[in-house]
């Protein structure tokens, strides 16, 4: 009988955890929805979009430079290992 009580308590605990997840997801959705609504009605929407595009372009350029450097290092490594 003690095992049944433990299973019941475990089931309640699992149910509580599941309810907490649902509530957290609902709150997160409400926050995200509010942020999107604020963004879409903001007077500075165009400025924010422009800033995001500029940042994305800069990151893309810098990432490309890092990739190119990585390729060069790998090519040099391959050449040096083939010479040995």
Secondary structure, 3 states (H helix, E strand, C coil): CHHHHHHHHHHHHHHHHHHHHHHHHHHHHHHHHHHHHHHHHCCCHHHHHHHHHHHHHHHHHHHHHHHHHHHHHHHHHHHHHHHC
